[in-house]
Amino acid sequence: MRVLALAILAIGAGAAVAPAQAQTYDPSYPVCLHVYGRISYYECRYTSLPQCNMSASGRSAQCVINPYYAYAGVPSAHRNKRYRSAY
């Protein structure tokens, strides 16, 4: 029983020592570069897909749309307004 408790404690301590993952998406940019390799990461510093594709050229990478882009869901005031004529 004591060996089992020590094994669980060792596994818990090992998991706590592992580096924490940071947020991968920057909400300021609409396009991200997903770089593949031993360490896979996202680089969200692009304003358009052609700009990102130039950076991804020749690398093991793919351009993706940022799902957390801050201005993606802001509706336009003119587009959603309904105007009624007087009855």
GIDAUR-V179911 format. One record per helix or strand of 3 or more residues. SS is the DSSP state (H for helix, E for strand). FROM is the first residue (numbers start at 0). TO is the last residue. If there is no record, write none. Layout:
((SS;FROM;TO) (SS;FROM;TO))
This chain:
((H;1;16) (E;30;34) (E;40;45) (H;48;55) (E;60;64) (H;76;79))
